Amino acid sequence: MRLPHLLALLLCIATAPAAEPLWYAQPAAQWTDALPVGNGRLGAMVFGGTTEERIQFNEDTLWKGHPHDYVRADAHAYLEPIRQHLAQGDVEAAQQLARAHFLGDPVRQKPYQPFGDLKFRFPGAATGPVADYRRELDLDAATARVTYRVGDVTFRREVFASYPANVIVIRLTASQPGRLTFSVAMTSPHADSTTRVVDPATLALAGQVEAGGLRFESRLLARATGGKVAATTAGLEVTAADEVTLLLVAATGFRNFQDITADPAARCAETLARAAAQTDDALVAAHLADHRRLFRRVSLHLAPTGTDTGAPLPTDRRVARLKRGGLAADPGLAALYFDYGRYLLIASSRPGSQPANLQGVWNELLTPPWEGKWTTNINVEMNYWPAEVTNLSECHLPLFDLIDDLVISGGRTARRQYDAPGWVVHHNTDLWRGTAPLNNVDGVWPTGAAWLCHHLWEHFLFTGDRAFLAQRAYPAMKGAAEFFLHTLVKDARTGWLVTSPSFSPEQGTLTVGPTMDIQLIRALFVHTREAAKLLAVDADFAAQLVRTEAQLPPPLIGRRGQLQEWLEDIDQPYNAHRHLSPLWALFPGADITPADPKVFTAAKRLLDWRGDGSTGWSYAWRIPAWARVGDGEFAFRQLAEMLARKTLPNLFDLCGPFQIDGNFGGAAGIAEMLLQSHTRTEPGDVAGVPQLDFLPALPKAWPEGSVTGLRARGGFEVDLAWKAGVLTHAEIRGTSGAACRVRCAGHSRDVQLANTGTLRLGPDLAPTD
């Protein structure tokens, strides 16, 4: 069966509605117009040209550098002098010492690298004008398609990255037999690379990033129906074929962050042999089943508010129209952006892959912005905000693999730099799992591990997986807590225990005890002792956490009624800084809630001061923060501004240049506007049941809609529908007998799931079964 026919059949028999695609009426003019496909480990950007085509590809372990410990040899000797300078108020002296002796060696980390390009030439496309052109990314099928007509022949290309087969598949067809004639070269931006012929239908590209660094290889196999295929070092030549399938694999010598001795050629040969043993139909069927198993768990529909929905327009024109008219006229674009965020997470973070970095998995530059690494003072965490709430827990696992590695490398940094037990992460890491302070003095921020541990705890809250808690989460959480028990110092002025030295990301100067640090450490201590209680272990350690937590600074409210960012009341009113660092406990944390009206009001004041976002990810952080304070209109404003100001035609997010965190943060923010579950009936007590808030920040621009499959803490799955801004019905699914409190529009009800594990509720939250 031909690939297009199989796709059509599977699309027709599927039970879930297909998500809206991204589509365009012209090829991509530049990389940031191209369309992404990925399977977690491999990523590709499809341009969609007619006479020429470029497919740029990546593999997630291709980085510069080699196994390396970034800790400066004499760093520990300068820890106490830096602390003393800060205690005496001599910040500049502390910063000079930190720059000279406390930052990592080297001070910058290594960049994520592009792998290569497939460059096609189609001489047949030049025989006449191109008509009926369409380029699209089918989110439901995780497939990029290009179709166009030249004369009486319709050409079609489809590209997908298969997770089951670990291969990128490019399928080319024509409406008439014998009309596919083209060449494809495989090139690399790395100088130390060569191309060789493996067999008459297979090409290999091999090289090394730098001396002593990673070796890499990719292979491209062509199999044709009709016509012929010939391989030379210049590329593959296909002549007069009916159909052609290309299989692309890629690998490096990376085994783990301490071992790069694997054989990329052997890896490619093995992977390609397994993929080539499958028929086209089998590859497609396995790919669709795998992707849809994840993607179709959640669907969002936002009904149009007028006759002009924007849906018939190409995606780039819909984005451009936002700059003139606003998102309220096209709510479907918000739903598309939500679906795209989920798609990108599936495509860039799968079990066994590296976690999504600043680029996701897509990068064409040898020197990507901020090295394309993992920044732990917001960006990598934001990448994973949608993982649990949008029902993609499996996609969270690569972040936990990263944490496992950082426990090792961060343990070395804790010992060598702080003479402390446990483990520490500062504000960046890379493939080599660097954990020392980097970049500049703003890198002297020691609470990255605490934030990463929040994701471990969140995964447990959403899944209830006690084996995960006992075997993976709790040991890492305990180690991170041990580091702070050893390194917190008493502030001479207040007597509180604080971090020193530290920084409030990414503004101000070197300091002690910034609010974000205290919020992160308090949450870490609370979650760790809750975990110990659940697991019935380490009672004495848990008691030590309680005693130490009591000595942390409380939330501080400044003279203007704002939640303070630092121990001193020095906040500048209406400082619209991109970071919401001192509001971490509002979101993604859960300590600032209306249960403490005074602190909650102060947090709202500071949030108001921060104003609109600036970078894409800063808009994205504001969406769920405003949702947490129940202001759907301002949350919607941030989403609309992000789409209008910081979104590329292919819906990639901008932080100045492309940076993917805003895509993920925006998707999570939309979910947070529709469903919240961060509070319990007994705050700070594992005995409390989850409270599920339906439509807590629904904006007027979305008067009618529905969402299915969102996840809530406590292991619940939730469907919601609303009309005229009012809930019409809800369904909760989970473990039989599970209890929760549901709230919506002033109604509140304690409920328990029936024996079927399902509960249906009406507008007043009364059961309708």
Disulfide bonds with the S-S distance in Angstrom:
none
